[in-house]
Amino acid sequence: MDVPISGDTIKLGQFLKLANLAESGGHAKEAISSGEVTVNNAVVTSRGHSLIDGDTVGLGADSATVVVDGDDGDYFDERTANDDFDPEKWRNL
């Protein structure tokens, strides 16, 4: 399963929660420290391990792949690009 992230990296513990591989931060911490978590098929025991685009994280039989979200925070919407919205018209309604 692909899990999109905002930004270029994410910490392993955060990703486990985001991908619903861990039920809570405590569960993620315990799974990582006990050697149950793999990154690209290698056991990782550091909760702060940074993940990048394409990394695959496994916990038990479940796995998820980090996918960097292409949204760079630009809220430009092509559907409204040519709107002639005038904020002064709506300011004192």
C-alpha positions as CSV (number, residue, x, y, z in Angstrom):
1,M,0.0,0.0,0.0
2,D,1.3,3.5,-0.9
3,V,1.1,6.1,1.8
4,P,1.6,9.7,0.7
5,I,3.6,12.1,3.0
6,S,4.0,15.8,2.8
7,G,7.6,16.8,2.7
8,D,10.7,14.9,1.6
9,T,11.1,12.7,4.8
10,I,9.2,11.3,7.7
11,K,10.4,9.6,10.9
12,L,9.8,5.9,11.1
13,G,7.6,6.1,14.2
14,Q,5.4,8.8,12.6
15,F,5.1,6.8,9.4
16,L,4.0,3.6,11.3
17,K,1.1,5.6,12.8
18,L,0.2,7.4,9.5
19,A,0.1,4.1,7.6
20,N,-2.0,2.5,10.3
21,L,0.7,-0.2,10.8
22,A,0.8,0.8,14.5
23,E,-2.2,1.6,16.7
24,S,-0.4,4.3,18.7
25,G,2.9,5.9,19.3
26,G,3.5,3.5,22.1
27,H,2.8,0.5,19.9
28,A,5.2,1.9,17.3
29,K,7.9,2.5,19.8
30,E,7.6,-1.0,21.2
31,A,7.5,-2.7,17.8
32,I,10.6,-0.7,16.6
33,S,12.7,-1.3,19.8
34,S,11.9,-5.1,19.7
35,G,13.1,-5.5,16.1
36,E,9.7,-6.2,14.6
37,V,9.9,-3.4,12.0
38,T,11.8,-3.5,8.7
39,V,12.7,-0.8,6.2
40,N,13.5,-2.1,2.8
41,N,13.8,-5.6,4.3
42,A,16.4,-4.6,6.9
43,V,15.5,-4.5,10.6
44,V,15.6,-1.0,12.0
45,T,15.5,-0.3,15.8
46,S,15.7,3.5,15.7
47,R,12.3,5.3,16.0
48,G,13.9,8.4,14.5
49,H,15.1,6.7,11.4
50,S,14.3,9.0,8.4
51,L,12.3,7.5,5.6
52,I,12.4,8.8,2.0
53,D,10.3,8.4,-1.1
54,G,10.2,4.7,-2.1
55,D,11.1,3.2,1.3
56,T,9.0,0.2,2.2
57,V,8.2,-0.4,5.8
58,G,7.0,-3.7,7.2
59,L,5.5,-4.7,10.5
60,G,4.4,-8.3,10.7
61,A,2.5,-9.3,7.5
62,D,1.7,-5.7,6.7
63,S,3.8,-3.3,4.7
64,A,3.5,0.3,3.3
65,T,5.6,2.3,0.9
66,V,6.5,6.0,1.4
67,V,5.3,8.2,-1.5
68,V,6.2,11.9,-1.4
69,D,3.0,13.8,-2.2
70,G,3.6,16.0,-5.2
71,D,1.6,18.9,-3.7
72,D,4.1,21.6,-3.0
73,G,1.6,23.6,-1.0
74,D,0.7,25.8,-3.9
75,Y,-3.1,26.2,-3.8
76,F,-3.4,27.2,-7.4
77,D,-6.5,25.6,-8.8
78,E,-6.9,25.6,-12.6
79,R,-10.7,25.6,-12.3
80,T,-10.6,29.1,-10.7
81,A,-7.4,30.5,-12.3
82,N,-9.4,32.8,-14.6
83,D,-11.9,34.0,-12.0
84,D,-12.2,37.8,-11.8
85,F,-12.9,37.7,-8.1
86,D,-13.0,41.2,-6.6
87,P,-12.5,41.0,-2.8
88,E,-13.7,44.7,-2.3
89,K,-17.1,43.7,-3.7
90,W,-17.5,41.2,-0.8
91,R,-15.7,43.0,2.0
92,N,-18.6,44.6,3.8
93,L,-21.5,42.2,3.3
